[in-house]
Amino acid sequence: MASLNDLVEGVQDALGNLTPTPVILQEESTAYDLKKRLEWGEPALSIVDIRAHESFNQGRITGAISMPLEQLAELKSTLQPEHDIYIYGDTDEQAHQAAEMFRADGFEAVTHVMGGLAAWHEIGGPTEGVEEDASPPTADAFNVVSRLKEDHDTKAAGKAQHANE
């Protein structure tokens, strides 16, 4: 029997992106999972970058907040426990460790983004920071056909990443 997530994905594939569906956070998420959620504008989530401040300043997922792993114990109390928390770092192991620290303090909806910033770049997620490309959008950014093709390609990349898990 198919799982609930498989059934939801099947319906979404059949209907397209008509309506958002609730996200059931797993211990691990793909960059595609986070991007999909942000594109729908779903509220009540925090993106936590546990890398050093210098790395954070050079480039980060747009909207991420800096909480270096060494300072996590003091800073995590600034987050709201009812919000979903997406964590990424230099390695998946560090992000997993940080997620476990959050869970130990009663945060329930915590996941780490596998592949971190590199995976985010790979799917074309928006970034900000000193080293990030600040070039103006191309004409394709305003072309509906190009945007639909990009969305299709992003979905295919996300499905491929899920299949490899």
Helices and strands as residue ranges (DSSP letters): H 4-15, E 28-29, H 31-39, E 45-49, H 53-58, E 60-61, E 65-66, G 69-71, H 72-75, G 76-78, E 84-88, H 92-104, E 110-113, H 116-122, E 127-128, G 139-142, H 144-163
